[in-house]
């Protein structure tokens, strides 16, 4: 199954929480900054990056990334234990990503009950978000230095100088957090991977308020283990 822009994902609980945060904090961002963000979303959408992202049936190449505790995690090893949910996000500095991260953590007991685990992947390598001890093994936060894996999935786009300057006025220094001066980030994307390293469900969006709903991911995992 696949989900892209204008999908049913727009109406889920996670989307509602993200939109609620956006409404509550709209006054924090002047109109010209909001327009800049809207223009970037439109630019990314028109680039075709979403339509070129991997679809169900695509076999994923193996990769290894470092977890926040310093251990190395490989996708091929994780799928041996059950379905794997790959969640690409921009970083802990992104409020929408933080909401999504927390929702996935809260859904972890349901994922675990079906033998599934979550690999959360961002280009952030400094001050990465810690995962609670009780989630160890089932939910792993991985640093994708230089967006190497996200680039394999075709998810990476440049923020541009204007947005870079805006972020820096808010104290967001991606060159420090990512140890990378490119100011490139992945679009929001989630994939459910089976034991054959094959994508069974794919979601990607140019709109930062659109994310794969945990309930949808759970349904996809349930189909694999049924």
GUPATOR-293027 format. One record per residue (C-alpha): residue number from 1; residue in one letter; x, y, z. Coordinates in Angstrom, 3 decimals, padded with zeros to 6 digits. Example, Ala and Ser with C-alpha at 12.3 -4.5 7.8 and 13.67 -1.06 7.14 Angstrom:
BEGIN
atom i = 1&aa = A&xx = 012.300&yy = -004.500&zz = 007.800;
atom i = 2&aa = S&xx = 013.670&yy = -001.060&zz = 007.140;
This chain:
BEGIN
atom i = 1&aa = X&xx = 000.000&yy = 000.000&zz = 000.000;
atom i = 2&aa = X&xx = 001.183&yy = 003.532&zz = -000.651;
atom i = 3&aa = X&xx = 000.160&yy = 006.958&zz = 000.602;
atom i = 4&aa = X&xx = 001.220&yy = 010.301&zz = -000.849;
atom i = 5&aa = X&xx = -000.011&yy = 013.911&zz = -000.850;
atom i = 6&aa = X&xx = -003.762&yy = 014.433&zz = -000.592;
atom i = 7&aa = X&xx = -004.107&yy = 011.037&zz = 001.079;
atom i = 8&aa = X&xx = -006.395&yy = 009.872&zz = 003.856;
atom i = 9&aa = X&xx = -003.451&yy = 010.379&zz = 006.229;
atom i = 10&aa = X&xx = -004.448&yy = 014.055&zz = 006.347;
atom i = 11&aa = X&xx = -007.378&yy = 013.335&zz = 008.670;
atom i = 12&aa = X&xx = -005.674&yy = 011.185&zz = 011.328;
atom i = 13&aa = X&xx = -004.962&yy = 011.946&zz = 015.005;
atom i = 14&aa = X&xx = -001.270&yy = 012.656&zz = 014.382;
atom i = 15&aa = X&xx = -002.089&yy = 015.149&zz = 011.623;
atom i = 16&aa = X&xx = -004.623&yy = 016.816&zz = 013.942;
atom i = 17&aa = X&xx = -002.012&yy = 017.232&zz = 016.696;
atom i = 18&aa = X&xx = 000.485&yy = 018.694&zz = 014.239;
atom i = 19&aa = X&xx = -002.069&yy = 021.105&zz = 012.806;
atom i = 20&aa = X&xx = -003.105&yy = 022.078&zz = 016.339;
atom i = 21&aa = X&xx = 000.488&yy = 022.960&zz = 017.186;
atom i = 22&aa = X&xx = 000.758&yy = 024.986&zz = 013.973;
atom i = 23&aa = X&xx = -002.382&yy = 026.964&zz = 014.831;
atom i = 24&aa = X&xx = -001.284&yy = 027.597&zz = 018.396;
atom i = 25&aa = X&xx = 002.123&yy = 028.886&zz = 017.296;
atom i = 26&aa = X&xx = 001.188&yy = 030.701&zz = 014.091;
atom i = 27&aa = X&xx = 001.776&yy = 034.053&zz = 015.772;
atom i = 28&aa = X&xx = 005.396&yy = 033.060&zz = 016.441;
atom i = 29&aa = X&xx = 006.172&yy = 033.385&zz = 012.743;
atom i = 30&aa = X&xx = 005.669&yy = 036.638&zz = 010.765;
atom i = 31&aa = X&xx = 003.619&yy = 036.406&zz = 007.567;
atom i = 32&aa = X&xx = 006.706&yy = 036.671&zz = 005.358;
atom i = 33&aa = X&xx = 008.316&yy = 033.683&zz = 007.089;
atom i = 34&aa = X&xx = 005.135&yy = 031.624&zz = 006.802;
atom i = 35&aa = X&xx = 005.039&yy = 032.481&zz = 003.092;
atom i = 36&aa = X&xx = 008.676&yy = 031.459&zz = 002.724;
atom i = 37&aa = X&xx = 007.889&yy = 028.059&zz = 004.245;
atom i = 38&aa = X&xx = 004.804&yy = 027.689&zz = 002.032;
atom i = 39&aa = X&xx = 006.844&yy = 028.539&zz = -001.061;
atom i = 40&aa = X&xx = 009.440&yy = 025.912&zz = -000.127;
atom i = 41&aa = X&xx = 006.711&yy = 023.281&zz = 000.291;
atom i = 42&aa = X&xx = 005.389&yy = 024.126&zz = -003.171;
atom i = 43&aa = X&xx = 008.910&yy = 023.983&zz = -004.615;
atom i = 44&aa = X&xx = 009.538&yy = 020.543&zz = -003.120;
atom i = 45&aa = X&xx = 006.165&yy = 019.309&zz = -004.333;
atom i = 46&aa = X&xx = 006.806&yy = 020.486&zz = -007.888;
atom i = 47&aa = X&xx = 010.277&yy = 018.916&zz = -007.886;
atom i = 48&aa = X&xx = 008.713&yy = 015.454&zz = -008.168;
atom i = 49&aa = X&xx = 010.729&yy = 014.115&zz = -005.240;
atom i = 50&aa = X&xx = 007.669&yy = 012.444&zz = -003.721;
atom i = 51&aa = X&xx = 006.615&yy = 010.632&zz = -006.898;
atom i = 52&aa = X&xx = 010.187&yy = 009.347&zz = -007.332;
atom i = 53&aa = X&xx = 010.448&yy = 007.979&zz = -003.793;
atom i = 54&aa = X&xx = 010.403&yy = 004.175&zz = -003.312;
atom i = 55&aa = X&xx = 007.065&yy = 002.394&zz = -003.628;
atom i = 56&aa = X&xx = 005.709&yy = -000.919&zz = -002.301;
atom i = 57&aa = X&xx = 007.481&yy = -003.849&zz = -003.913;
atom i = 58&aa = X&xx = 010.846&yy = -002.082&zz = -003.952;
atom i = 59&aa = X&xx = 013.635&yy = -004.115&zz = -002.343;
atom i = 60&aa = X&xx = 015.654&yy = -001.939&zz = 000.025;
atom i = 61&aa = X&xx = 019.444&yy = -002.048&zz = 000.052;
atom i = 62&aa = X&xx = 020.921&yy = -002.898&zz = 003.441;
atom i = 63&aa = X&xx = 022.428&yy = -000.123&zz = 005.537;
atom i = 64&aa = X&xx = 024.129&yy = 000.402&zz = 008.874;
atom i = 65&aa = X&xx = 023.702&yy = 003.487&zz = 011.039;
atom i = 66&aa = X&xx = 024.823&yy = 004.509&zz = 014.496;
atom i = 67&aa = X&xx = 022.283&yy = 004.674&zz = 017.295;
atom i = 68&aa = X&xx = 022.234&yy = 007.357&zz = 019.997;
atom i = 69&aa = X&xx = 023.935&yy = 004.926&zz = 022.411;
atom i = 70&aa = X&xx = 026.858&yy = 004.441&zz = 020.005;
atom i = 71&aa = X&xx = 025.883&yy = 000.973&zz = 018.794;
atom i = 72&aa = X&xx = 025.618&yy = 000.155&zz = 015.094;
atom i = 73&aa = X&xx = 022.307&yy = -001.074&zz = 013.722;
atom i = 74&aa = X&xx = 021.781&yy = -002.777&zz = 010.367;
atom i = 75&aa = X&xx = 018.446&yy = -003.090&zz = 008.640;
atom i = 76&aa = X&xx = 019.121&yy = -006.667&zz = 007.528;
atom i = 77&aa = X&xx = 019.579&yy = -007.750&zz = 011.158;
atom i = 78&aa = X&xx = 016.490&yy = -005.925&zz = 012.401;
atom i = 79&aa = X&xx = 014.126&yy = -007.489&zz = 009.851;
atom i = 80&aa = X&xx = 015.112&yy = -010.934&zz = 011.098;
atom i = 81&aa = X&xx = 013.119&yy = -010.144&zz = 014.241;
atom i = 82&aa = X&xx = 009.986&yy = -008.951&zz = 012.464;
atom i = 83&aa = X&xx = 008.645&yy = -006.084&zz = 010.350;
atom i = 84&aa = X&xx = 010.576&yy = -002.824&zz = 010.566;
atom i = 85&aa = X&xx = 009.106&yy = 000.655&zz = 010.349;
atom i = 86&aa = X&xx = 011.530&yy = 003.177&zz = 008.897;
atom i = 87&aa = X&xx = 010.676&yy = 006.736&zz = 009.850;
atom i = 88&aa = X&xx = 012.683&yy = 009.522&zz = 008.193;
atom i = 89&aa = X&xx = 012.467&yy = 012.841&zz = 010.019;
atom i = 90&aa = X&xx = 014.357&yy = 016.134&zz = 009.978;
atom i = 91&aa = X&xx = 015.594&yy = 016.274&zz = 013.565;
atom i = 92&aa = X&xx = 014.654&yy = 016.964&zz = 017.178;
atom i = 93&aa = X&xx = 014.606&yy = 020.716&zz = 016.432;
atom i = 94&aa = X&xx = 011.566&yy = 020.219&zz = 014.158;
atom i = 95&aa = X&xx = 008.381&yy = 020.558&zz = 016.228;
atom i = 96&aa = X&xx = 006.300&yy = 018.487&zz = 013.803;
atom i = 97&aa = X&xx = 008.909&yy = 015.738&zz = 013.885;
atom i = 98&aa = X&xx = 008.952&yy = 015.776&zz = 017.685;
atom i = 99&aa = X&xx = 005.178&yy = 015.275&zz = 017.793;
atom i = 100&aa = X&xx = 005.483&yy = 012.378&zz = 015.338;
atom i = 101&aa = X&xx = 008.413&yy = 010.888&zz = 017.268;
atom i = 102&aa = X&xx = 006.380&yy = 010.899&zz = 020.492;
atom i = 103&aa = X&xx = 003.319&yy = 009.374&zz = 018.832;
atom i = 104&aa = X&xx = 005.414&yy = 006.522&zz = 017.449;
atom i = 105&aa = X&xx = 006.947&yy = 005.965&zz = 020.878;
atom i = 106&aa = X&xx = 003.509&yy = 005.786&zz = 022.443;
atom i = 107&aa = X&xx = 002.414&yy = 003.262&zz = 019.814;
atom i = 108&aa = X&xx = 005.472&yy = 001.066&zz = 020.419;
atom i = 109&aa = X&xx = 003.713&yy = -001.474&zz = 022.689;
atom i = 110&aa = X&xx = 001.253&yy = -002.160&zz = 019.855;
atom i = 111&aa = X&xx = 004.056&yy = -002.506&zz = 017.325;
atom i = 112&aa = X&xx = 005.957&yy = -004.814&zz = 019.655;
atom i = 113&aa = X&xx = 002.889&yy = -006.997&zz = 020.190;
atom i = 114&aa = X&xx = 003.144&yy = -007.821&zz = 016.494;
atom i = 115&aa = X&xx = 006.903&yy = -008.302&zz = 016.519;
atom i = 116&aa = X&xx = 007.644&yy = -004.987&zz = 014.812;
atom i = 117&aa = X&xx = 010.299&yy = -002.411&zz = 015.615;
atom i = 118&aa = X&xx = 010.824&yy = 001.246&zz = 014.685;
atom i = 119&aa = X&xx = 013.992&yy = 002.797&zz = 013.258;
atom i = 120&aa = X&xx = 013.755&yy = 006.601&zz = 013.436;
atom i = 121&aa = X&xx = 016.293&yy = 008.163&zz = 011.070;
atom i = 122&aa = X&xx = 017.464&yy = 011.779&zz = 010.886;
atom i = 123&aa = X&xx = 020.652&yy = 013.561&zz = 009.750;
atom i = 124&aa = X&xx = 021.169&yy = 014.905&zz = 013.273;
atom i = 125&aa = X&xx = 024.371&yy = 013.645&zz = 014.897;
atom i = 126&aa = X&xx = 024.727&yy = 016.080&zz = 017.835;
atom i = 127&aa = X&xx = 022.269&yy = 016.345&zz = 020.766;
atom i = 128&aa = X&xx = 020.079&yy = 013.603&zz = 019.323;
atom i = 129&aa = X&xx = 016.878&yy = 012.757&zz = 021.141;
atom i = 130&aa = X&xx = 017.172&yy = 010.040&zz = 023.757;
atom i = 131&aa = X&xx = 014.849&yy = 007.046&zz = 023.684;
atom i = 132&aa = X&xx = 013.449&yy = 005.788&zz = 027.024;
atom i = 133&aa = X&xx = 015.094&yy = 002.649&zz = 028.384;
atom i = 134&aa = X&xx = 011.818&yy = 000.737&zz = 028.234;
atom i = 135&aa = X&xx = 011.775&yy = 001.265&zz = 024.452;
atom i = 136&aa = X&xx = 015.279&yy = -000.141&zz = 023.952;
atom i = 137&aa = X&xx = 015.529&yy = -002.480&zz = 020.993;
atom i = 138&aa = X&xx = 012.016&yy = -001.788&zz = 019.797;
atom i = 139&aa = X&xx = 012.505&yy = 001.892&zz = 018.997;
atom i = 140&aa = X&xx = 015.953&yy = 003.030&zz = 017.883;
atom i = 141&aa = X&xx = 016.960&yy = 006.575&zz = 017.013;
atom i = 142&aa = X&xx = 019.616&yy = 006.555&zz = 014.287;
atom i = 143&aa = X&xx = 021.952&yy = 009.254&zz = 012.987;
atom i = 144&aa = X&xx = 022.119&yy = 009.361&zz = 009.202;
atom i = 145&aa = X&xx = 025.270&yy = 011.432&zz = 008.751;
atom i = 146&aa = X&xx = 025.147&yy = 013.476&zz = 005.556;
atom i = 147&aa = X&xx = 021.694&yy = 012.030&zz = 004.794;
atom i = 148&aa = X&xx = 023.424&yy = 009.019&zz = 003.219;
atom i = 149&aa = X&xx = 020.522&yy = 006.586&zz = 003.684;
atom i = 150&aa = X&xx = 017.816&yy = 009.204&zz = 003.077;
atom i = 151&aa = X&xx = 019.594&yy = 009.987&zz = -000.174;
atom i = 152&aa = X&xx = 019.403&yy = 006.311&zz = -001.196;
atom i = 153&aa = X&xx = 015.644&yy = 006.624&zz = -000.749;
atom i = 154&aa = X&xx = 015.608&yy = 009.822&zz = -002.828;
atom i = 155&aa = X&xx = 014.167&yy = 011.891&zz = 000.023;
atom i = 156&aa = X&xx = 016.731&yy = 014.684&zz = 000.401;
atom i = 157&aa = X&xx = 016.225&yy = 018.324&zz = -000.589;
atom i = 158&aa = X&xx = 018.087&yy = 021.598&zz = 000.153;
atom i = 159&aa = X&xx = 016.481&yy = 024.128&zz = 002.476;
atom i = 160&aa = X&xx = 018.174&yy = 027.068&zz = 000.746;
atom i = 161&aa = X&xx = 019.888&yy = 030.188&zz = 002.075;
atom i = 162&aa = X&xx = 016.720&yy = 032.079&zz = 003.010;
atom i = 163&aa = X&xx = 015.377&yy = 029.346&zz = 005.256;
atom i = 164&aa = X&xx = 018.853&yy = 028.758&zz = 006.629;
atom i = 165&aa = X&xx = 018.965&yy = 032.403&zz = 007.780;
atom i = 166&aa = X&xx = 015.488&yy = 032.122&zz = 009.320;
atom i = 167&aa = X&xx = 016.428&yy = 028.984&zz = 011.226;
atom i = 168&aa = X&xx = 019.598&yy = 030.575&zz = 012.511;
atom i = 169&aa = X&xx = 017.633&yy = 033.556&zz = 013.868;
atom i = 170&aa = X&xx = 015.690&yy = 030.992&zz = 015.915;
atom i = 171&aa = X&xx = 018.935&yy = 029.405&zz = 017.108;
atom i = 172&aa = X&xx = 018.634&yy = 026.340&zz = 014.882;
atom i = 173&aa = X&xx = 022.137&yy = 025.590&zz = 013.584;
atom i = 174&aa = X&xx = 021.885&yy = 022.551&zz = 011.364;
atom i = 175&aa = X&xx = 025.556&yy = 022.835&zz = 010.462;
atom i = 176&aa = X&xx = 026.279&yy = 022.100&zz = 014.134;
atom i = 177&aa = X&xx = 023.485&yy = 019.604&zz = 014.853;
atom i = 178&aa = X&xx = 024.146&yy = 017.626&zz = 011.670;
atom i = 179&aa = X&xx = 027.899&yy = 018.268&zz = 011.504;
atom i = 180&aa = X&xx = 027.168&yy = 019.131&zz = 007.884;
atom i = 181&aa = X&xx = 027.046&yy = 022.538&zz = 006.204;
atom i = 182&aa = X&xx = 024.773&yy = 021.452&zz = 003.332;
atom i = 183&aa = X&xx = 021.481&yy = 022.365&zz = 005.066;
atom i = 184&aa = X&xx = 019.762&yy = 019.427&zz = 003.419;
atom i = 185&aa = X&xx = 016.973&yy = 017.478&zz = 005.090;
atom i = 186&aa = X&xx = 014.690&yy = 014.554&zz = 004.195;
atom i = 187&aa = X&xx = 011.012&yy = 014.987&zz = 003.421;
atom i = 188&aa = X&xx = 008.735&yy = 013.221&zz = 005.937;
atom i = 189&aa = X&xx = 008.617&yy = 009.549&zz = 004.968;
atom i = 190&aa = X&xx = 007.731&yy = 006.203&zz = 006.523;
atom i = 191&aa = X&xx = 008.113&yy = 002.665&zz = 005.204;
atom i = 192&aa = X&xx = 007.104&yy = -000.765&zz = 006.481;
atom i = 193&aa = X&xx = 009.754&yy = -003.331&zz = 005.549;
atom i = 194&aa = X&xx = 009.258&yy = -007.106&zz = 005.637;
atom i = 195&aa = X&xx = 011.755&yy = -009.912&zz = 006.242;
atom i = 196&aa = X&xx = 012.723&yy = -009.950&zz = 002.556;
atom i = 197&aa = X&xx = 013.782&yy = -006.272&zz = 002.790;
atom i = 198&aa = X&xx = 010.801&yy = -005.400&zz = 000.615;
atom i = 199&aa = X&xx = 008.696&yy = -002.275&zz = 001.128;
atom i = 200&aa = X&xx = 005.134&yy = -003.257&zz = 001.982;
atom i = 201&aa = X&xx = 003.874&yy = 000.261&zz = 002.715;
atom i = 202&aa = X&xx = 005.264&yy = 003.650&zz = 001.687;
atom i = 203&aa = X&xx = 004.401&yy = 007.182&zz = 002.720;
atom i = 204&aa = X&xx = 006.156&yy = 010.394&zz = 001.667;
atom i = 205&aa = X&xx = 005.019&yy = 014.006&zz = 001.538;
atom i = 206&aa = X&xx = 006.351&yy = 017.449&zz = 000.685;
atom i = 207&aa = X&xx = 003.984&yy = 018.879&zz = 003.321;
atom i = 208&aa = X&xx = 005.594&yy = 018.856&zz = 006.768;
atom i = 209&aa = X&xx = 002.195&yy = 018.538&zz = 008.454;
atom i = 210&aa = X&xx = 001.505&yy = 015.226&zz = 006.691;
atom i = 211&aa = X&xx = 002.904&yy = 012.098&zz = 008.319;
atom i = 212&aa = X&xx = 002.059&yy = 008.415&zz = 008.283;
atom i = 213&aa = X&xx = -000.435&yy = 007.718&zz = 011.050;
atom i = 214&aa = X&xx = 000.761&yy = 005.132&zz = 013.633;
atom i = 215&aa = X&xx = -002.598&yy = 003.375&zz = 013.287;
atom i = 216&aa = X&xx = -002.022&yy = 002.950&zz = 009.546;
atom i = 217&aa = X&xx = 001.474&yy = 001.601&zz = 010.143;
atom i = 218&aa = X&xx = 000.058&yy = -000.830&zz = 012.687;
atom i = 219&aa = X&xx = -002.508&yy = -002.082&zz = 010.179;
atom i = 220&aa = X&xx = 000.230&yy = -002.664&zz = 007.609;
atom i = 221&aa = X&xx = 002.362&yy = -004.547&zz = 010.124;
atom i = 222&aa = X&xx = -000.627&yy = -006.693&zz = 011.094;
atom i = 223&aa = X&xx = -001.085&yy = -007.730&zz = 007.468;
atom i = 224&aa = X&xx = 002.512&yy = -008.931&zz = 007.282;
atom i = 225&aa = X&xx = 002.356&yy = -011.057&zz = 010.425;
atom i = 226&aa = X&xx = -001.192&yy = -012.367&zz = 009.888;
